Amino acid sequence: MSTYKNLPAPSPEQGLNRYLQEIRRFPMLEPEQEYMLAKAWVDREDSDAAHQLVTSHLRLAAKIAMGYRGYGLPQAEVISEANVGLMQAVKRFDPEKGFRLATYAMWWIRASIQEYVLRSWSLVKLGTTSAQKKLFFNLRKAKNRLGAMEDGDLRPENVAKIATDLGVTETEVVSMNRRLSGGDASLNAMVGSDGESATQWQDWLEDESADQAGDYEAKDELDTRRELLAESMSVLNDREKDILVQRRLQDEVVTLEELSNQYSVSRERIRQIEVRAFEKLQKRMTELARENGMMANA
């Protein structure tokens, strides 16, 4: 979409502080305003309407982008990729579907950021198996569950636990942890240097409309994901479905060893079935999501 004149863009020269100040000047939209603007874009390709839809959601894009701040990539570029996803969402948004633009846009924003992160981190150097990508995007969450968020190498028992839960080797866990360490930036970090006028990052990212990008959107997105997942599971046979559920779709992950004993096959065979099942499921979810006009982040 080439309709965005004077759209704020983050840059190292400008500084994120100034960019975040800029995007706060764009007002949030009431549901009726959003609907009318979206209709104007769909029916008449009104570029001014599309511009308002994008600018009113720039804070949402920045907020999501900050969730990927720990990968050591330039934050301005991550936000720019988030904005690309936002613009794609506006281009494809159908206001007649009955949900808010923020709900729909989150899928596109995250997909755009994740594609950028994967490209930038050159995962071919680490391997491109499903398990390794899962480790890349889930290591921090796994560390948080174990209370192991301190800097430096993980304790051996934590390495072993994460490796088992995520289906990778302990060496891969150690290597990934070292690559991802040191890049986190706190949302409580101060921006600006004017004494009392200095604020925290999170102050600039605050979404003042809980209805637009808060609990409602999270619940709506979760419900949509569950519907896609339930429908997509039909492509799996009973064994694939059972192994995938036990390995990836429940809180207490069953180990490869336990499943190998259960099915009387090797651990490697269980891992192969898990990877194949996940790839089949991911492909089907993506197909269904595209058919419904949204991106699936399976």
C-alpha positions as CSV (number, residue, x, y, z in Angstrom):
1,M,0.0,0.0,0.0
2,S,1.6,3.2,-1.1
3,T,-0.8,5.7,0.5
4,Y,1.2,6.7,3.6
5,K,2.6,10.2,3.3
6,N,4.2,11.7,6.5
7,L,4.0,8.4,8.4
8,P,6.4,8.5,11.3
9,A,9.3,6.1,11.0
10,P,11.8,5.2,13.7
11,S,15.5,5.6,13.0
12,P,18.8,5.5,14.9
13,E,19.4,9.1,14.0
14,Q,16.0,10.3,15.3
15,G,15.9,8.1,18.4
16,L,13.1,6.0,19.6
17,N,12.2,8.5,22.3
18,R,11.2,11.0,19.7
19,Y,9.4,8.4,17.6
20,L,7.3,7.2,20.5
21,Q,6.4,10.8,21.3
22,E,5.3,11.3,17.8
23,I,3.0,8.3,17.6
24,R,1.2,9.2,20.8
25,R,-0.3,12.3,19.1
26,F,-2.5,10.1,16.9
27,P,-5.8,9.5,18.6
28,M,-7.3,6.1,19.3
29,L,-10.5,5.3,17.4
30,E,-13.9,4.5,18.7
31,P,-15.5,1.4,17.2
32,E,-17.8,3.4,15.0
33,Q,-15.0,5.6,13.7
34,E,-12.9,2.6,12.9
35,Y,-15.7,0.9,11.1
36,M,-16.5,3.9,8.9
37,L,-12.8,4.4,8.0
38,A,-12.4,0.7,7.1
39,K,-15.5,0.9,4.9
40,A,-14.1,3.9,3.2
41,W,-10.9,2.1,2.4
42,V,-12.7,-1.1,1.3
43,D,-15.3,0.6,-0.8
44,R,-13.4,3.5,-2.3
45,E,-9.8,2.9,-1.5
46,D,-9.8,6.2,0.5
47,S,-6.1,6.7,1.2
48,D,-6.8,9.2,4.0
49,A,-9.0,6.6,5.8
50,A,-6.3,4.0,5.5
51,H,-3.7,6.4,6.9
52,Q,-5.9,7.1,9.9
53,L,-6.3,3.4,10.5
54,V,-2.6,2.8,10.4
55,T,-1.5,5.8,12.5
56,S,-4.1,5.1,15.2
57,H,-2.5,1.6,15.7
58,L,1.2,2.6,15.6
59,R,1.3,2.3,19.4
60,L,0.0,-1.3,19.2
61,A,2.7,-2.1,16.6
62,A,5.4,-0.6,18.8
63,K,4.2,-2.4,21.9
64,I,4.3,-5.8,20.1
65,A,7.7,-5.0,18.7
66,M,9.1,-4.3,22.2
67,G,8.3,-7.9,23.0
68,Y,11.1,-8.9,20.6
69,R,13.6,-6.5,22.0
70,G,15.8,-9.4,23.4
71,Y,17.1,-10.6,20.1
72,G,19.9,-8.0,19.8
73,L,18.4,-6.5,16.7
74,P,18.0,-2.7,16.1
75,Q,14.8,-1.8,17.8
76,A,14.0,0.8,15.1
77,E,14.1,-1.9,12.4
78,V,11.9,-4.3,14.5
79,I,9.3,-1.5,14.9
80,S,9.5,-0.8,11.1
81,E,8.8,-4.4,10.4
82,A,5.9,-4.3,12.8
83,N,4.6,-1.3,10.9
84,V,4.8,-3.2,7.6
85,G,2.7,-5.9,9.1
86,L,0.2,-3.3,10.4
87,M,-0.1,-1.8,6.9
88,Q,-0.7,-5.3,5.4
89,A,-3.4,-5.8,8.0
90,V,-5.2,-2.6,7.1
91,K,-5.0,-3.4,3.4
92,R,-6.8,-6.7,4.0
93,F,-9.1,-5.8,6.9
94,D,-12.8,-6.6,6.4
95,P,-14.9,-4.5,8.9
96,E,-17.9,-6.7,8.2
97,K,-16.3,-9.7,10.0
98,G,-17.3,-8.2,13.3
99,F,-14.0,-7.9,15.1
100,R,-11.7,-4.9,15.8
101,L,-8.7,-4.0,13.6
102,A,-6.3,-4.5,16.5
103,T,-7.4,-8.1,16.9
104,Y,-6.7,-8.8,13.2
105,A,-3.6,-6.7,13.0
106,M,-1.8,-8.5,15.8
107,W,-1.5,-11.6,13.6
108,W,0.1,-9.7,10.7
109,I,2.4,-7.6,13.0
110,R,3.8,-10.6,14.8
111,A,4.2,-12.6,11.5
112,S,6.2,-9.7,10.0
113,I,8.4,-9.3,13.0
114,Q,9.1,-13.0,13.3
115,E,10.0,-13.3,9.6
116,Y,12.5,-10.4,10.1
117,V,14.0,-11.9,13.2
118,L,14.5,-15.3,11.6
119,R,16.1,-13.7,8.5
120,S,18.3,-11.5,10.6
121,W,19.5,-14.2,12.9
122,S,20.5,-16.5,10.0
123,L,19.1,-19.6,11.5
124,V,20.7,-21.7,8.8
125,K,23.9,-21.4,10.9
126,L,22.0,-22.9,13.9
127,G,19.9,-25.4,12.0
128,T,16.4,-25.0,10.7
129,T,14.6,-27.8,12.4
130,S,11.2,-27.1,14.0
131,A,12.6,-27.9,17.4
132,Q,15.5,-25.3,17.0
133,K,13.1,-22.6,15.9
134,K,10.9,-23.5,18.9
135,L,13.9,-23.1,21.1
136,F,14.8,-19.7,19.6
137,F,11.4,-18.2,20.3
138,N,10.6,-20.0,23.6
139,L,13.9,-20.1,25.5
140,R,13.1,-16.9,27.6
141,K,9.7,-18.3,28.5
142,A,11.3,-21.6,29.6
143,K,13.9,-19.8,31.7
144,N,11.2,-17.7,33.3
145,R,9.3,-20.7,34.4
146,L,12.4,-22.1,36.0
147,G,13.3,-18.7,37.6
148,A,16.5,-18.7,35.7
149,M,16.5,-15.2,34.2
150,E,19.9,-14.1,35.6
151,D,22.7,-13.3,33.1
152,G,25.3,-15.8,32.2
153,D,25.2,-19.5,31.6
154,L,22.4,-21.6,32.9
155,R,22.9,-24.2,35.7
156,P,23.3,-27.7,34.4
157,E,20.0,-28.9,35.8
158,N,18.1,-26.0,34.1
159,V,19.9,-26.8,30.8
160,A,18.8,-30.4,31.1
161,K,15.2,-29.5,31.9
162,I,14.9,-27.0,29.0
163,A,16.5,-29.4,26.5
164,T,14.0,-32.2,27.5
165,D,11.0,-29.9,27.4
166,L,11.8,-28.4,24.0
167,G,13.2,-31.5,22.4
168,V,16.7,-30.2,21.6
169,T,20.2,-31.1,22.8
170,E,21.7,-29.5,25.9
171,T,24.5,-28.1,23.7
172,E,21.9,-26.3,21.6
173,V,20.3,-24.8,24.8
174,V,23.7,-23.5,26.0
175,S,24.6,-22.1,22.6
176,M,21.2,-20.4,22.1
177,N,21.2,-19.0,25.6
178,R,24.7,-17.4,25.0
179,R,23.5,-15.9,21.7
180,L,20.4,-14.4,23.2
181,S,21.9,-13.2,26.4
182,G,22.8,-9.6,26.9
183,G,20.2,-8.1,24.5
184,D,17.3,-7.6,26.8
185,A,16.2,-4.0,27.6
186,S,13.9,-3.3,30.5
187,L,10.6,-1.5,29.9
188,N,11.4,0.4,33.1
189,A,14.5,1.9,31.6
190,M,14.4,5.7,31.5
191,V,14.2,7.7,28.3
192,G,15.1,11.3,28.1
193,S,17.5,13.2,30.4
194,D,15.5,16.1,31.7
195,G,15.2,15.2,35.3
196,E,11.5,15.2,36.3
197,S,10.4,15.1,32.7
198,A,12.3,11.8,32.0
199,T,9.9,8.9,31.6
200,Q,10.1,5.1,31.2
201,W,9.8,3.2,27.9
202,Q,6.5,1.6,29.0
203,D,5.0,5.1,29.6
204,W,5.2,5.8,25.9
205,L,3.9,2.3,24.9
206,E,0.8,2.4,27.2
207,D,-2.4,1.6,25.3
208,E,-5.0,4.0,26.7
209,S,-7.9,2.0,25.2
210,A,-8.2,-1.4,27.0
211,D,-11.1,-2.3,24.7
212,Q,-9.0,-1.9,21.6
213,A,-5.8,-3.7,22.4
214,G,-6.3,-5.3,25.8
215,D,-8.2,-8.2,27.2
216,Y,-10.8,-8.3,24.4
217,E,-8.2,-8.6,21.6
218,A,-6.2,-11.2,23.5
219,K,-9.3,-13.4,24.2
220,D,-10.5,-13.0,20.6
221,E,-7.2,-14.0,19.2
222,L,-7.0,-17.0,21.5
223,D,-10.4,-18.1,20.5
224,T,-9.5,-17.8,16.8
225,R,-6.3,-19.7,17.3
226,R,-8.2,-22.5,19.1
227,E,-10.7,-22.7,16.3
228,L,-8.0,-23.0,13.7
229,L,-6.1,-25.5,15.7
230,A,-9.1,-27.7,16.3
231,E,-10.0,-27.7,12.6
232,S,-6.4,-28.3,11.5
233,M,-5.9,-31.3,13.8
234,S,-8.0,-33.4,11.4
235,V,-5.0,-33.7,9.0
236,L,-3.2,-35.8,11.6
237,N,-3.6,-39.5,12.3
238,D,-4.2,-40.7,15.9
239,R,-0.6,-41.3,16.7
240,E,0.6,-38.0,15.3
241,K,-2.1,-36.2,17.1
242,D,-1.3,-37.9,20.5
243,I,2.4,-37.3,20.2
244,L,2.0,-33.6,19.2
245,V,-0.4,-32.9,22.0
246,Q,1.8,-34.5,24.6
247,R,4.9,-32.8,23.3
248,R,3.7,-29.3,22.4
249,L,0.1,-28.7,23.4
250,Q,-0.1,-29.2,27.1
251,D,1.5,-27.5,30.1
252,E,3.4,-30.6,31.3
253,V,5.5,-31.7,28.3
254,V,6.1,-35.5,28.0
255,T,9.7,-36.4,27.3
256,L,10.9,-38.3,24.2
257,E,12.0,-41.1,26.5
258,E,8.5,-41.6,28.0
259,L,6.8,-41.5,24.6
260,S,9.4,-43.9,23.1
261,N,8.5,-46.4,25.9
262,Q,4.8,-45.8,25.3
263,Y,5.0,-46.5,21.6
264,S,7.9,-49.0,21.7
265,V,9.9,-47.1,19.2
266,S,13.2,-45.1,19.5
267,R,13.4,-41.5,20.8
268,E,14.5,-40.4,17.3
269,R,11.4,-41.9,15.8
270,I,9.2,-40.1,18.2
271,R,11.0,-36.8,17.4
272,Q,10.6,-37.4,13.7
273,I,6.8,-38.0,14.1
274,E,6.5,-34.9,16.2
275,V,8.3,-32.7,13.6
276,R,6.3,-34.2,10.8
277,A,3.0,-33.7,12.7
278,F,3.8,-30.1,13.6
279,E,4.7,-29.3,10.0
280,K,1.5,-30.8,8.7
281,L,-0.5,-28.9,11.3
282,Q,1.3,-25.6,10.7
283,K,0.7,-25.9,6.9
284,R,-3.0,-26.6,7.4
285,M,-3.4,-23.7,9.9
286,T,-1.7,-21.4,7.5
287,E,-4.0,-22.5,4.7
288,L,-7.1,-22.0,6.8
289,A,-5.9,-18.6,8.1
290,R,-5.3,-17.3,4.6
291,E,-8.7,-18.6,3.5
292,N,-10.2,-16.5,6.3
293,G,-8.0,-13.5,5.6
294,M,-5.5,-13.7,8.4
295,M,-2.0,-14.9,9.1
296,A,-1.5,-18.0,11.2
297,N,1.5,-18.1,13.6
298,A,1.2,-21.8,14.3
